Amino acid sequence: MSVCIKSLIRNLNLVVGCTVGCTYCYARNNCRRFHMTDDFSVPEYMPRKLRILESRDSRVFLMTGMSDFSDWRSEWNAEVFERMARNPQHAYLFLTKRPERLDLQTDDDNVWMGVTVTCEAEKGRIATLRQHARARHYHVTFEPLFGPIEGLDLTGVEWIVVGIETGRRRGKVEARPEWVRGIVAQARAQGVAVFMKEDLLPIMGESGMIQELPEAFKQRVWNRN
């Protein structure tokens, strides 16, 4: 039985809003639906949510579920990373589509810097992330997947997540199983853990689903063997 990634990772949404402007953006739709902010194109910082990090139970937090890390202001980063340092019991995941705009260095063992890649033309973002965000852990999200991606260099990457576009957008791309298998094969060859999101179940079938967690998560956060 496939596992919903939301049962493993909690969206903290400290910042709501993004300036990238992707046509397929689910976050923008959610912002409008739930009236989270007045204008999604203007990122809004919500520091009151930092108190959630004081929980003693170890969790994995996605810090950018409703934003792109490249939009975060330096003063937001300073406050958030200071609070994260005070709560090392958690793991913290960040994602961006514009790694070239980052200038970050962290030695924190519980910080994971990530990048989104949706197609062949975007695969260079992975190397750019390593150059502009110098961290101990990296992850890559191939979501939504818009086509086959070859020649991936996953150096330093410990975990990839693969997903598809959801919703009913006009022009929505229907992912093909061979696209997913191609990415998985490259990850396997480079020793990278793979997690297929539950939305891939109708495409891959139960026997084709792979839902692995990186060792650092299992050992540090969930203490699973």
MOZI-V41250 format. One record per backbone hydrogen bond with DSSP energy under -1.0 kcal/mol. NH is the residue of the N-H (numbers start at 1). CO is the residue of the C=O. If there is no record, write none. Layout:
# MOZI-V41250
((NH:CO) (NH:CO))
This chain:
# MOZI-V41250
((7:4) (8:5) (9:5) (10:60) (12:62) (16:44) (17:66) (18:40) (25:22) (29:25) (30:26) (31:27) (32:28) (33:29) (34:30) (36:31) (42:39) (44:16) (46:14) (49:46) (50:47) (51:48) (52:49) (53:50) (54:51) (55:52) (61:91) (62:10) (63:93) (67:64) (69:95) (71:68) (72:69) (77:73) (78:74) (79:75) (80:76) (81:77) (82:78) (83:79) (84:80) (85:81) (86:82) (87:84) (90:87) (91:59) (92:110) (93:61) (94:112) (101:98) (102:99) (104:132) (106:134) (111:108) (112:92) (113:137) (114:94) (115:139) (116:96) (117:141) (122:119) (123:120) (125:122) (126:123) (128:124) (129:125) (130:126) (131:127) (132:128) (133:129) (134:104) (139:113) (140:159) (141:115) (142:161) (143:141) (145:163) (146:118) (157:154) (158:138) (160:193) (161:140) (162:195) (163:142) (172:169) (180:176) (181:177) (182:178) (183:179) (184:180) (185:181) (186:182) (187:183) (188:184) (189:185) (190:186) (191:188) (192:187) (193:158) (195:160) (196:210) (197:162) (200:197) (201:198) (204:200) (205:201) (212:194) (218:214) (219:215) (220:216) (221:217) (222:217) (224:218))
